[in-house]
Amino acid sequence: MSEINLMDKYPKSKRNIEERANLIKEEHRKIARKFEKDFFDGDRLYGYGGYNYHPRFWQETVKRFSEFYKLDKSASILDVGCGKGFMLHDFQEFSSTYTVAGIDVSKYAIENAMDSVKKYVQVGDAKEIPFEDNSFDLVISINTIHNLELEDCKQSVREIERVSKKHSFIVVDAWRNEEEKKRMLGWNLTALTYMHVEDWKQLFKSQDYSGDYYWFIAE
């Protein structure tokens, strides 16, 4: 288990966090947490404000994952919280011999997944991943499991560990100091479990998680 930033190739957001935080109300969070059309393709205050594919987001990060974990040509990859399947599409672009799969709690996202990966994705919950033990060489979950209440979040960590036969990588909302905590609490739309990085490390350890992890920090 190690802390490593495998998201260092992912483009940094240029949004004004404080400005957005001042506009977000509990009604926006309530709608966002349904993970329906408003979250993905509605007004920016409910989520993405239009969730569309662009190669600049995942292509370099997918390459980073593949090289870091030394994935061979027959590697199997699961994306827990796959949305519309953008990352899975880029994994296939990187290597057409990879076996990919994805789950997302959002029926809207799965119904609107990219055509290239539509047959590989399904509606599913991170706390009850619908695959057998040791099914995947690499399980990835980016900014997903923190959307669950604490006990369900712990369960999702155990599930990720269960279905991975080799590698896993999790990214969650976190902070390292009071300034980052303040920004996170203002920025957050959907997370129900968020905490200091050291508390996350203890959570991972308590659930016997053996994979890697990193943080989304509101900067």
C-alpha positions as CSV (number, residue, x, y, z in Angstrom):
1,M,0.0,0.0,0.0
2,S,1.5,3.3,-1.0
3,E,0.6,7.0,-1.6
4,I,1.6,7.9,-5.1
5,N,0.3,10.6,-7.5
6,L,-0.6,8.7,-10.7
7,M,-2.8,11.6,-11.6
8,D,0.1,14.0,-12.3
9,K,-0.6,13.9,-16.1
10,Y,-4.3,14.8,-15.7
11,P,-5.0,18.4,-16.6
12,K,-5.4,20.8,-13.7
13,S,-8.7,22.6,-13.3
14,K,-8.6,26.3,-13.9
15,R,-11.9,27.0,-12.2
16,N,-12.2,29.5,-9.4
17,I,-13.0,27.3,-6.4
18,E,-13.9,30.1,-4.0
19,E,-16.3,31.6,-6.5
20,R,-18.0,28.3,-7.0
21,A,-18.1,27.5,-3.3
22,N,-19.9,30.8,-2.7
23,L,-22.7,29.8,-5.1
24,I,-23.2,26.1,-4.1
25,K,-26.2,25.5,-1.8
26,E,-27.5,22.3,-0.2
27,E,-30.2,22.1,-2.9
28,H,-27.4,21.8,-5.5
29,R,-25.8,19.0,-3.5
30,K,-29.1,17.2,-3.1
31,I,-29.6,17.1,-6.9
32,A,-25.9,16.3,-7.6
33,R,-26.0,13.2,-5.4
34,K,-28.7,11.7,-7.5
35,F,-26.0,11.3,-10.3
36,E,-28.5,11.8,-13.0
37,K,-28.6,14.1,-16.0
38,D,-28.3,17.3,-14.0
39,F,-25.0,16.1,-12.5
40,F,-23.4,15.2,-15.7
41,D,-24.9,17.5,-18.3
42,G,-26.9,20.1,-16.4
43,D,-25.9,23.4,-14.9
44,R,-22.3,23.7,-13.6
45,L,-23.6,24.1,-10.1
46,Y,-25.0,20.6,-10.1
47,G,-21.8,19.0,-11.3
48,Y,-19.8,18.8,-14.5
49,G,-21.8,21.2,-16.6
50,G,-21.5,19.0,-19.6
51,Y,-19.6,15.7,-19.3
52,N,-18.0,15.2,-22.8
53,Y,-15.1,13.2,-24.1
54,H,-11.8,14.8,-24.9
55,P,-8.5,12.9,-25.3
56,R,-6.5,15.4,-23.3
57,F,-8.1,14.2,-20.1
58,W,-7.3,10.5,-19.9
59,Q,-4.8,9.6,-22.6
60,E,-1.6,10.5,-20.8
61,T,-3.0,9.3,-17.4
62,V,-3.9,5.9,-19.0
63,K,-0.4,5.6,-20.3
64,R,0.9,6.5,-16.9
65,F,-1.2,3.7,-15.3
66,S,-0.1,1.2,-17.9
67,E,3.6,1.9,-17.6
68,F,3.6,2.2,-13.8
69,Y,1.8,-1.1,-13.3
70,K,3.7,-2.8,-16.2
71,L,0.4,-4.1,-17.6
72,D,0.9,-6.8,-20.2
73,K,-1.1,-7.1,-23.4
74,S,-3.7,-9.4,-21.8
75,A,-4.3,-7.1,-18.8
76,S,-7.9,-6.8,-17.4
77,I,-8.9,-3.4,-16.0
78,L,-12.0,-2.4,-14.0
79,D,-13.1,1.2,-13.5
80,V,-15.3,1.6,-10.4
81,G,-17.3,4.8,-11.0
82,C,-16.7,4.8,-14.8
83,G,-19.2,7.5,-15.7
84,K,-19.6,7.5,-19.5
85,G,-16.5,5.3,-19.9
86,F,-14.0,7.9,-21.1
87,M,-11.0,6.3,-19.3
88,L,-11.9,2.8,-20.5
89,H,-12.1,4.1,-24.1
90,D,-8.6,5.5,-23.7
91,F,-7.3,2.3,-22.2
92,Q,-8.5,0.5,-25.3
93,E,-7.0,3.2,-27.5
94,F,-3.7,2.6,-25.7
95,S,-3.9,-1.2,-26.2
96,S,-6.7,-2.9,-28.1
97,T,-5.8,-6.2,-26.3
98,Y,-6.8,-5.0,-22.9
99,T,-9.9,-6.4,-21.4
100,V,-11.9,-3.5,-19.8
101,A,-15.0,-3.3,-17.6
102,G,-16.7,-0.5,-15.7
103,I,-19.5,0.1,-13.2
104,D,-21.3,3.2,-12.2
105,V,-24.2,3.9,-9.9
106,S,-25.7,6.3,-12.5
107,K,-28.1,4.7,-14.9
108,Y,-27.9,8.0,-16.9
109,A,-24.1,7.7,-17.3
110,I,-24.3,4.1,-18.4
111,E,-27.1,4.8,-20.9
112,N,-25.0,7.6,-22.4
113,A,-21.7,5.8,-22.3
114,M,-19.4,6.0,-25.3
115,D,-20.3,3.6,-28.1
116,S,-16.9,2.1,-28.0
117,V,-17.2,0.8,-24.5
118,K,-21.0,0.5,-24.0
119,K,-21.0,-3.3,-24.0
120,Y,-18.3,-3.3,-21.2
121,V,-20.1,-1.1,-18.7
122,Q,-23.0,-1.6,-16.4
123,V,-24.9,0.0,-13.6
124,G,-23.3,-1.2,-10.3
125,D,-22.5,-0.1,-6.8
126,A,-19.0,0.2,-5.4
127,K,-20.0,-1.4,-2.2
128,E,-21.2,-4.6,-4.0
129,I,-19.0,-4.9,-7.1
130,P,-20.6,-7.5,-9.4
131,F,-17.5,-9.5,-10.2
132,E,-15.8,-12.6,-8.8
133,D,-12.8,-12.5,-6.5
134,N,-9.5,-11.8,-8.2
135,S,-11.1,-10.8,-11.5
136,F,-8.9,-7.9,-12.6
137,D,-5.2,-7.1,-12.9
138,L,-5.9,-3.4,-12.1
139,V,-8.9,-1.9,-10.4
140,I,-9.2,1.9,-10.5
141,S,-11.6,4.2,-8.6
142,I,-11.2,7.9,-9.1
143,N,-13.3,10.3,-6.9
144,T,-16.0,7.7,-6.4
145,I,-16.0,5.8,-3.1
146,H,-16.0,9.0,-1.0
147,N,-19.6,9.5,-2.3
148,L,-20.7,6.8,0.1
149,E,-21.4,7.0,3.8
150,L,-18.4,5.9,6.0
151,E,-19.3,2.3,6.6
152,D,-20.3,1.8,2.9
153,C,-17.1,3.5,1.9
154,K,-15.1,1.0,4.0
155,Q,-17.1,-1.8,2.3
156,S,-16.2,-0.4,-1.1
157,V,-12.5,-0.5,-0.2
158,R,-12.9,-4.2,0.8
159,E,-14.7,-4.8,-2.5
160,I,-11.9,-3.2,-4.6
161,E,-9.4,-5.4,-2.7
162,R,-11.5,-8.5,-3.3
163,V,-11.9,-8.2,-7.1
164,S,-8.3,-7.2,-7.7
165,K,-5.8,-10.0,-8.2
166,K,-2.8,-7.7,-8.5
167,H,-3.1,-3.9,-8.5
168,S,-5.5,-1.2,-7.4
169,F,-5.5,2.6,-7.3
170,I,-8.0,4.9,-5.4
171,V,-8.4,8.6,-5.4
172,V,-10.6,10.4,-2.8
173,D,-11.3,13.9,-1.5
174,A,-8.9,14.8,1.3
175,W,-7.0,17.7,2.9
176,R,-3.6,18.2,4.6
177,N,-4.3,21.4,6.5
178,E,-7.1,23.7,7.6
179,E,-7.0,25.9,4.5
180,E,-7.4,22.9,2.2
181,K,-10.2,21.6,4.5
182,K,-12.1,24.9,4.2
183,R,-11.8,24.9,0.4
184,M,-12.9,21.2,0.2
185,L,-16.0,21.7,2.4
186,G,-17.0,24.6,0.2
187,W,-16.2,22.9,-3.1
188,N,-17.7,19.5,-2.3
189,L,-20.9,18.5,-4.1
190,T,-21.2,14.8,-3.7
191,A,-18.8,13.3,-1.2
192,L,-20.2,12.0,2.0
193,T,-16.9,10.7,3.4
194,Y,-14.1,13.1,3.4
195,M,-11.2,13.5,5.8
196,H,-7.5,14.4,6.5
197,V,-5.1,12.3,4.4
198,E,-3.8,10.6,7.6
199,D,-7.3,9.5,8.5
200,W,-7.8,8.0,5.0
201,K,-4.5,6.1,5.4
202,Q,-5.8,4.6,8.6
203,L,-9.1,3.7,6.9
204,F,-7.3,1.9,4.1
205,K,-5.1,0.1,6.6
206,S,-8.1,-0.9,8.8
207,Q,-9.7,-2.5,5.7
208,D,-6.6,-4.5,4.8
209,Y,-6.3,-2.6,1.5
210,S,-3.1,-3.5,-0.3
211,G,-3.3,-1.1,-3.3
212,D,-2.2,2.4,-4.0
213,Y,-4.0,5.7,-3.4
214,Y,-3.9,9.4,-3.8
215,W,-5.9,12.5,-3.0
216,F,-8.1,15.1,-4.7
217,I,-7.1,18.3,-3.0
218,A,-9.2,21.5,-3.5
219,E,-6.5,23.9,-4.6
